[in-house]
Each structure stands twice: as structure tokens, then as C-alpha cells.
């Protein structure tokens, strides 16, 4: 597993560097999509004059100052991003390019820190599965990369290829969101079914005369292998089972409740989360395109995805860390360890299902005006 | 059945684990804004110092603006005319109906909203990379705000759109209205209404009908001196 993670990380950074650097030379001369100034309409007397400046947002209540800070930070960042894209045309392209990458990266980190989106799903998913921190990070990065690619593909096809309208882009984003949430629900449901099946098998086996510990000691290894093959998970993922605790087979065996890792499962969750393009990235891409600097939008998208992936990775790691902490609380007690794994497997699966369902139902609501 | 005998601390830990799992639930569909809009409102007065409607001008952020006008420059001359943007204006105001036009008019201190009629005189303009949506919302029944006043809130309960009043001239008085004033109230953290809005927001965050955005609502107060 180590190799793919490193490769994907490297690929991410490389793609970022290439997109940032390649067009620098041509940035100054890039043609604008629109003429120098769009002619404005005759404004009514009440609202004449230049575009208004918004007063800073203010939130009420006990958490008001925190919410105010979050909202204002986001607004400031978004304005900075827009200004930076414009600077690429008029100012120093190298400096502006650097700020665009940095700004998008930070925007990605902060944007993902807000509630919702992939991180709750991915955190719950890794909790429900027998995932390691490394795989949690891998899943986070893959999902963010797919989201970024989807945004670029969507804008590339709808806007560049067929010169579609903003309505069409919005509609497609909405369709893909709905599809993504439905798939998340399905992934959660399948997780739950397989966790319950494994649990049922354990219980019926344990109930057939042997004491639980004796059974586990006797069959720990055979069980692990048989399981892996039965599900055609053609990976040598079971080797790490032996690393920390060869002697206590009953505890290693208990991990089976959560189910072994497989590429099929990883790709399922990456696809379910990732087919929904990041809406922030879609906006940046279209704005950059309108400024005649599509490449800047692409670079910003991947810098943003990189930032998002980091936030999601941290949260997924925290989820796994809290499971580890819970396991360590009484690591010698087989029934405790089994209880923790059971709660994680079933609770995580239920969470993935619930989040998918809630978001799916919300996405069926009336179309947003903006 | 495996032996599931657990001691006290272990049960506490299990509960803590479930709690931390549940805290991962999405807090509302989108509790961070994707669109920013700067609001300028004109309170339109008719005869007898009665408010007949609210004239709105919402200027959107550059990202959303670029998205909204994408593909609408029909003749490709780089200029977005009122005619080219007519469809956009229509789609916007039509879909705004589902969201009560994000405009909430009340008699000061009253709970219920005053009913609004569908928008009139709507159009959008695009210039200097920002889009502005103009429309007028007539009140079903014109009302005299009197000394007590009428409040106008503009906000998106789900906070998908972050509305904020303009820094300069956020609310103006239009028409014949001697002795009438309109101003934006600064949010008051101590007020009972704010606390209520917050508790409502907290609980409704968990569902689809999020009210998170109400915490960011700014209120314009319109008052008239007795004649």
C-alpha cells in the first residue's frame, strides 16, 4: 500500500507544478474571453453608481463571533482568489500564480473544514472498515482528486466544448450531487449488510459449544484466509494482521467484524464521493475561463483539491485514532475489543447510510435560484 | 454468544465513541456559503405613508456572476445586454418563489411575515464582472410602519447564499414618505430574538430545512413619525 500512496501524492504535486508553470510564459498575452469592459445597463436612480461593497457579515448568538469569523474569512479568501486570477492578466504572472496556488490550497483546507461533504462520509467509512491511517489518507486523496477531475471535465465539456450556459452547468452539478449521495447510501447499506453478516457468523459459530476464546485461538488464521478468498479480495491485505500481536489470535480475529480492505471497496467509496464535482472548483474554473485563463482555474482546482484532501485526511486519521484509543483502553480484554470493533463497524456503516440518505433527500429539493 | 460483560468505564468509552461518530452527521446541507450577494433595498412608499413594496438590487460575487452569465452572450460581442440576460432574470425570480424571495417583512415585534406578491419589474445587469439582479416585491396589503416600525430581513436560511447589506446606502426610502426613515440594525447578541434564532438554528441544522443562515440575518428597520 505504501507505494500507491506515495505515487498518488507525487502525481498530485507534479500535476500541480506542471499546470502552474507551463502557461506562465503565455499568461501575459492570453486573450480575454470578453472585451475590455462590459457595457453596463442604465441603472435606476436608487441603485446607480459602481458595484456596492458589502458590509462585513455578522452572526448573532453565543457562537456569533466564531461564525462571523468563519464566514468573513471565506468571503475574504474568495475575493482574494478572484483578484488574483485578474492579477494574472494584468500584474506579475509569477507572483500571482504563486498566490493563486497558495490561496486555492488554503481555501481548500478551510472549505473542507466546514460541515458536510466528503469528510464525514470518508471518516465514517474508514471507521467502519478495517482501515489503517495510510489507507484513510489514500482514500481522502483519491476522492479529492476525482472531485477535482470531475469539475475540470464538467467545465471542459459543458463550457469549452459546447459553450453551454451556467444553467446547464448548475443542473449537471445538481444531478451529479444527487447521484453521489445515492451511491454513498448504497455503499453504507452494503457495509452494514456485510458487517451484520460477519457478526451473525461469529455469533452462531461462537454459540456452537466452544467457549469464544478457545474458538478464536484455534481458528484465527484459517478464518482470516478463508474469509479473504471467499470474497475474492485478491489482495495480500491479511499479512499486516500478524504484525502487532501474533500471540493473541482472538484479538486479531476480532477485526474481521469490520471486514478486510479491498480495492473494490476503496474504489467504490472514492467513486461515490468523487463523482460530485467540487462546486467551489466549478466556480473558480468558470471565472478563470471568463478571464481567458482556464489553466489558472485548473491549477487552482487541484491546489484546492489538495487542501481538501489534507483536511479530510486529518479527520479520517482522527476517527481512526479515536478507535485506536478506544481499543487500547482495555486491549487485553477480548470482549471489550470485540465491542469496540462492533460499534465501529455497525455505527460507521449506519453513519455512511444516514449521511447519504439525508444529503440525497436534500438534493431532491427545489432547484436553487443561484 | 460471546461474553459481553463490560465494566463502567468501558461503557462510558463506548458511549463516547458513538457520540463522536454521531457528531460527524452533516450539519445542514450546506452550512457554508457558495454564493455571496450584496443587498441594496429601497422601501417603496405609496400614498398615506404606506409601504407598497420592496425594491431589491442584489449584486453577486464575481465567481457566481461569471457562472450565471456563462453562455448567454448570444451574439458573442462580449457585451451582455438586457435582452440577452432576460432568461436569466426570469429563471432567477421564478425559482426565488420557493425560497420566499429570501425577503422577510414583519411588523416590528411580530412573529408572522407579511405576505408578498410575485416580483415585478425584474431584470439583471452585468458589468465590471459582477451581476446585479433587480426586482420589486409588492406587499399584498400596503402597511403604514408607524412609530413602531416594519422590519425587513434578507437572508437564506440554509446559508447557501450569504446575503449582506451594502456598506453605503443599504436601505433607502423611495416615494412620498415624509418623516419616514430606514436603517440597518446592527445584530444584537443580547437580544432575546437572537437567542431564539440561535436555538432554532441549532436544532434545524440537523435536518434538511436548515435555518443556520438566520444567525447572519441583518435587519432593516423602517419607521415613520406620526403626521
Interface residues (C-beta under 8 A of the other chain):
Chain A: X33 X34 X35 X37 X38 X39 X40 X41 X43 X44 X46 X47 X50 X51 X52 X53 X54 X55 X56 X57 X58 X59 X60 X61 X62 X63 X64 X67 X70 X71 X74 X75 X78 X79 X81 X82 X86 X111 X114 X115 X116 X117 X120 X123 X124 X127 X159 X163 X164 X165 X166 X167 X168 X169 X170 X202 X203 X206 X207 X212 X279 X280 X282 X283 X284 X286 X287 X289 X290 X319 X322 X323 X326 X329 X330 X333 X334 X335 X336 X338 X339 X340 X343 X344 X347 X348 X351 X354 X355 X358 X359 X361 X362 X363 X365 X366 X367 X368 X369 X370
Chain B: X1 X2 X3 X4 X5 X6 X9 X10 X13 X14 X16 X17 X18 X20 X21 X22 X24 X25 X26 X27 X28 X29 X30 X31 X32 X33 X34 X35 X36 X37 X38 X40 X42 X55 X57 X59 X60 X61 X62 X63 X64 X66 X67 X68 X69 X70 X71 X72 X73 X77 X78 X79 X80 X81 X82 X88 X91 X92 X93 X94 X95 X96 X98 X99 X123 X125 X126 X127 X128 X129 X130 X132 X134 X160 X161 X162 X164 X165 X166 X167 X168 X170 X172 X174 X184 X186 X187 X188 X189 X191 X194 X195 X197 X198 X201 X207 X208 X215 X216 X217 X218
